[in-house]
Amino acid sequence: MQVMLVSTWKIRCGITEYVQALKKELDALLGVQMVRVPMTRSRKGMLALLDEINKGDIVHIQYYRDFYGDWRHPWILCNFMFFLKHIRIPIVITLHDLIHGLSFLKINRISLKRIFYNIVIVPLINWTPYGRFLRGRFLDVADRIIVHNATDKLFLESLGIDAQ
């Protein structure tokens, strides 16, 4: 079995350390090929990367919102959705970072940005189907999702994603 492991691996961070440990364990059992994070906005470049990924038997993606987008960066999330849509092999996603909900900002003085955030952004992201999509509902396309804690699991269930 050939696992296509999509992650950062040259950046010093906790995800890179996690992926290196995971790869070491998986290498003992099956074939693992590292694939760079699809940071390109070029659909042509992304399709070339997808051709490489689809040669494997399964793809394991390390999701981190700074790389793939979230409610603050929906255009990046749009590219990630394009990426996921064109994967033709089973998808496993490990979640490293989720936004469960937005908090209201304290308003000490008149600030139009803070007022707009509290009146428009918080309700849009926390209480609408579009907000649920941006906070994690988009992950439902994965065949399996791995979380690191029970809180994230319960949060995904609250978005309507099956616990299995």
VODRENSE-161211 format. One record per residue: residue number from 1; residue in one letter; chain; x negated, y negated, z of N, C-alpha, C in turn. Coordinates in steps of 0.1 Angstrom, whole numbers, plus 5000, padded with zeros to 4 digits. Atoms other than C-alpha are relative to their C-alpha. Layout:
! residues N
 seq type mol n_px n_py n_pz ca_px ca_py ca_pz c_px c_py c_pz
 NUM    A   A    X    Y    Z     X     Y     Z    X    Y    Z
...
! end
This chain:
! residues 164
 seq type mol n_px n_py n_pz ca_px ca_py ca_pz c_px c_py c_pz
   1    M   A 4992 5012 5000  5000  5000  5000 4991 4988 5000
   2    Q   A 5008 5013 5001  4987  4965  4991 5008 4989 5006
   3    V   A 4993 5011 4994  4997  4937  5014 4993 4987 4995
   4    M   A 5004 5013 5005  4994  4902  5000 5002 4990 5012
   5    L   A 4999 5008 4988  4986  4880  5031 4998 4985 4996
   6    V   A 5000 5015 5004  4995  4843  5024 4998 4992 5013
   7    S   A 5003 5008 4989  4978  4820  5049 4988 4991 4998
   8    T   A 5013 5008 5000  4951  4795  5057 4990 5010 5006
   9    W   A 5011 4991 4993  4918  4813  5065 4987 4993 5000
  10    K   A 5012 5008 4999  4892  4786  5061 5001 4988 5009
  11    I   A 4997 5011 4991  4908  4760  5084 4999 5005 5014
  12    R   A 5001 4996 4986  4899  4762  5121 5012 4997 5007
  13    C   A 4987 5002 4992  4932  4767  5139 5004 5014 5005
  14    G   A 4995 4988 4994  4951  4792  5159 5006 5010 4990
  15    I   A 4994 4991 5011  4969  4806  5128 4989 5007 4993
  16    T   A 5011 4994 5007  4936  4813  5111 4994 5011 5009
  17    E   A 5006 4990 4991  4923  4832  5142 5010 5012 5000
  18    Y   A 4990 4989 5000  4956  4852  5143 5000 5008 4987
  19    V   A 5001 4993 5013  4954  4860  5106 4988 5009 4999
  20    Q   A 5012 4993 5001  4918  4871  5108 5001 5013 5009
  21    A   A 4998 4988 4992  4927  4895  5137 5010 5010 4994
  22    L   A 4990 4991 5007  4958  4908  5118 4994 5007 4988
  23    K   A 5007 4994 5011  4937  4913  5087 4991 5012 5004
  24    K   A 5009 4989 4995  4911  4933  5106 5007 5013 5003
  25    E   A 4993 4988 4996  4937  4956  5120 5007 5007 4988
  26    L   A 4993 4995 5012  4956  4960  5087 4990 5007 4991
  27    D   A 5010 4994 5009  4924  4967  5068 4997 5014 5003
  28    A   A 5003 4986 4996  4919  4999  5088 5011 5009 4995
  29    L   A 4989 4992 5004  4953  5011  5076 5004 5000 4985
  30    L   A 4996 5002 5014  4959  4998  5041 4993 4989 4994
  31    G   A 5007 5011 5007  4947  4973  5015 5007 4987 5003
  32    V   A 4995 5014 4998  4950  4936  5023 4993 4991 4991
  33    Q   A 5006 5010 5008  4944  4908  4999 5004 4986 5005
  34    M   A 4997 5014 4995  4942  4872  5012 5004 4992 4988
  35    V   A 4995 5009 5011  4961  4847  4991 5001 4986 5006
  36    R   A 5000 5013 4995  4957  4810  4995 5014 4994 5002
  37    V   A 4987 5006 4998  4986  4789  5008 5003 4992 4988
  38    P   A 4996 5007 5013  5006  4775  4978 5002 4985 5003
  39    M   A 4999 5015 4997  4998  4738  4985 5003 4992 4988
  40    T   A 4998 5007 5012  5001  4729  4949 5015 4995 4998
  41    R   A 4987 5004 5004  5031  4709  4937 5003 5003 4986
  42    S   A 4999 4996 5014  5025  4721  4902 5007 5013 5000
  43    R   A 4993 4988 5001  5051  4747  4894 4992 5010 4991
  44    K   A 5009 4991 5009  5027  4761  4867 4990 5007 5009
  45    G   A 5010 4994 4991  5000  4766  4893 5006 5010 5010
  46    M   A 4993 4992 4991  5025  4781  4917 5004 5013 4994
  47    L   A 4996 4988 5007  5038  4806  4891 4988 5009 4998
  48    A   A 5012 4992 5001  5002  4817  4885 4996 5007 5013
  49    L   A 5002 4994 4987  4998  4823  4922 5010 5011 5003
  50    L   A 4989 4990 4999  5031  4842  4922 4997 5013 4992
  51    D   A 5003 4988 5008  5019  4865  4894 4990 5009 5008
  52    E   A 5009 4992 4992  4990  4875  4917 5007 5007 5012
  53    I   A 4993 4994 4989  5012  4880  4947 5009 5012 4996
  54    N   A 4991 4989 5004  5038  4901  4928 4993 5013 4996
  55    K   A 5007 4988 5003  5011  4926  4920 4999 5009 5012
  56    G   A 5001 4992 4987  5012  4937  4957 5013 5008 5002
  57    D   A 4989 4993 4996  5036  4959  4974 5009 4993 5010
  58    I   A 4993 5008 4990  5046  4935  5002 4992 4987 5002
  59    V   A 5006 5013 4998  5039  4898  5009 5003 4996 5015
  60    H   A 4998 5004 4986  5033  4886  5045 4995 4985 5000
  61    I   A 5003 5014 5000  5035  4848  5048 5000 4995 5014
  62    Q   A 5001 5007 4987  5023  4828  5078 5007 4987 4998
  63    Y   A 4993 5013 5001  5049  4800  5081 4996 4990 5011
  64    Y   A 5003 5011 4992  5037  4768  5095 5006 4987 4993
  65    R   A 4992 5011 5006  5059  4737  5089 4991 4989 4993
  66    D   A 5009 5010 5006  5029  4714  5081 4997 5004 4985
  67    F   A 5003 4995 5013  5022  4736  5051 5012 5002 4991
  68    Y   A 4988 4996 5008  5057  4746  5039 5012 4991 5002
  69    G   A 4989 5009 4999  5079  4718  5050 5010 5003 5011
  70    D   A 4989 4999 4991  5108  4712  5074 5009 4988 4998
  71    W   A 4991 5011 5001  5134  4685  5081 4993 4987 4997
  72    R   A 5007 5013 5003  5108  4657  5079 4994 5000 4986
  73    H   A 5007 4999 5014  5093  4670  5046 5008 5009 4991
  74    P   A 4992 4991 5008  5122  4685  5026 4995 5002 4986
  75    W   A 5005 4998 5013  5104  4680  4993 4990 5011 5000
  76    I   A 5010 4988 4998  5076  4704  5006 5008 5012 5002
  77    L   A 4992 4988 4997  5103  4728  5018 5007 5004 4986
  78    C   A 4994 4997 5013  5119  4726  4983 4990 5008 4992
  79    N   A 5010 4992 5007  5086  4738  4968 4998 5014 5006
  80    F   A 5001 4987 4993  5084  4766  4994 5012 5009 4996
  81    M   A 4989 4992 5005  5119  4777  4984 4998 5005 4986
  82    F   A 5003 4995 5013  5109  4778  4948 4990 5011 5000
  83    F   A 5010 4989 4998  5079  4799  4959 5007 5013 5004
  84    L   A 4993 4988 4995  5101  4823  4979 5009 5006 4989
  85    K   A 4990 4995 5010  5127  4826  4951 4993 5008 4989
  86    H   A 5007 4993 5010  5100  4839  4927 4992 5012 5004
  87    I   A 5007 4988 4995  5086  4866  4949 5009 5012 4997
  88    R   A 4992 4988 5004  5098  4900  4936 4997 5012 5008
  89    I   A 5003 4988 4991  5084  4922  4964 5005 4996 5014
  90    P   A 4995 5003 4987  5095  4925  5000 4992 4989 5007
  91    I   A 5006 5011 4993  5088  4894  5021 5001 5001 5015
  92    V   A 5001 5001 4986  5077  4893  5057 4994 4986 5003
  93    I   A 5004 5013 4996  5074  4859  5073 4997 5000 5015
  94    T   A 5003 5002 4985  5056  4852  5107 5002 4985 5002
  95    L   A 4998 5014 4996  5068  4820  5123 4991 4996 5010
  96    H   A 5009 5005 4990  5043  4799  5141 5005 4987 5005
  97    D   A 4996 5013 4996  5063  4767  5144 5014 4997 4995
  98    L   A 4986 5003 5003  5100  4758  5145 5005 4988 5008
  99    I   A 4993 5011 4993  5120  4727  5154 5014 5005 5003
 100    H   A 4987 4995 4996  5149  4739  5174 5011 4989 5000
 101    G   A 4991 5011 5000  5166  4705  5176 4993 4987 5003
 102    L   A 5005 5013 4998  5160  4668  5177 5006 4994 5013
 103    S   A 4995 5008 4988  5163  4647  5209 5002 4986 4997
 104    F   A 4998 5014 5002  5177  4613  5211 4988 4992 5005
 105    L   A 5010 5009 4996  5152  4585  5214 5006 4990 5010
 106    K   A 4996 5010 4991  5154  4562  5244 4999 4986 4994
 107    I   A 5001 5014 5007  5162  4526  5233 4999 4990 5012
 108    N   A 5002 5010 4990  5147  4500  5256 5002 4986 4995
 109    R   A 4998 5013 5007  5149  4472  5231 5006 5002 4987
 110    I   A 4993 4998 5013  5167  4466  5198 4989 5005 4990
 111    S   A 5008 4994 5010  5150  4488  5173 5009 5007 4989
 112    L   A 4991 4994 5011  5168  4495  5140 4996 5014 4997
 113    K   A 5005 4987 5004  5146  4525  5133 5005 5010 5011
 114    R   A 4995 4991 4989  5155  4541  5167 5015 5002 5000
 115    I   A 4985 4999 5001  5192  4533  5164 5004 5009 4988
 116    F   A 4997 4991 5012  5193  4548  5129 4997 5014 5003
 117    Y   A 5004 4986 4997  5174  4579  5141 5011 5006 5009
 118    N   A 4990 4994 4990  5199  4584  5170 5014 5001 4994
 119    I   A 4986 5000 5005  5231  4576  5150 5001 5009 4988
 120    V   A 4999 4993 5012  5222  4593  5117 4992 5013 5000
 121    I   A 5009 4988 5001  5192  4616  5118 5003 5011 5010
 122    V   A 4998 4989 4991  5198  4635  5150 5013 5008 4998
 123    P   A 4988 4992 5003  5234  4644  5142 4999 5008 4987
 124    L   A 5002 4993 5013  5225  4653  5106 4992 5012 5002
 125    I   A 5009 4989 4999  5197  4676  5116 5005 5010 5010
 126    N   A 4995 4991 4989  5213  4691  5148 5013 5006 4997
 127    W   A 4986 4996 5000  5249  4695  5138 5006 5003 4986
 128    T   A 4994 4997 5014  5253  4701  5100 4994 5012 4994
 129    P   A 5006 4988 5008  5248  4731  5077 4987 4996 4994
 130    Y   A 5012 5005 5006  5222  4710  5059 4988 5000 5010
 131    G   A 5010 5000 4989  5203  4705  5092 4996 5014 5004
 132    R   A 5004 4986 4997  5205  4742  5100 4991 5006 4990
 133    F   A 5009 4996 5011  5190  4749  5066 4986 4995 5002
 134    L   A 5014 5006 4999  5161  4725  5072 4993 5004 5013
 135    R   A 5007 4995 4988  5154  4738  5107 4997 5014 5000
 136    G   A 5004 4986 5000  5151  4774  5097 5009 5010 4992
 137    R   A 4990 4991 5007  5182  4788  5079 4994 5005 4987
 138    F   A 5006 4996 5012  5161  4789  5047 4992 5013 5001
 139    L   A 5008 4988 4998  5141  4818  5062 5008 5013 4998
 140    D   A 4991 4989 5002  5171  4841  5057 4996 5008 4987
 141    V   A 5004 4992 5012  5156  4851  5023 4990 5010 5002
 142    A   A 5010 4990 4997  5129  4871  5040 5006 5013 5003
 143    D   A 4996 4987 4996  5132  4908  5044 4999 5003 5015
 144    R   A 5003 4999 4985  5117  4906  5079 4994 4987 5004
 145    I   A 5005 5012 4994  5109  4877  5102 4993 5004 5013
 146    I   A 5007 4997 4987  5083  4880  5130 4999 4987 5008
 147    V   A 5002 5012 4991  5085  4855  5159 4991 5004 5012
 148    H   A 5009 4997 4989  5062  4852  5188 5006 4999 5014
 149    N   A 4993 5001 4987  5088  4846  5215 5015 5001 4999
 150    A   A 4985 4998 5000  5124  4853  5225 5008 4987 4997
 151    T   A 4993 5013 5002  5133  4816  5223 5002 4998 4985
 152    D   A 4999 5002 5015  5126  4815  5185 5010 5010 4995
 153    K   A 4991 4989 5005  5145  4848  5180 5014 4995 5003
 154    L   A 4986 5005 4997  5176  4834  5198 5003 4988 4992
 155    F   A 4997 5012 5008  5173  4801  5179 5003 5005 4986
 156    L   A 4997 4995 5013  5172  4820  5145 5014 5007 5000
 157    E   A 4987 4994 4999  5202  4840  5156 5011 4989 5001
 158    S   A 4991 5010 5000  5220  4808  5164 5003 4993 4987
 159    L   A 4999 5005 5014  5214  4797  5128 5007 5009 4991
 160    G   A 4993 4990 5008  5231  4829  5116 4991 5010 4993
 161    I   A 5010 4990 5005  5200  4849  5108 5001 5013 5008
 162    D   A 4998 4987 4994  5204  4886  5116 4988 5003 5009
 163    A   A 5011 4997 4991  5183  4897  5146 4991 5012 4996
 164    Q   A 5008 4989 5005  5172  4928  5128 4989 4996 4990
! end
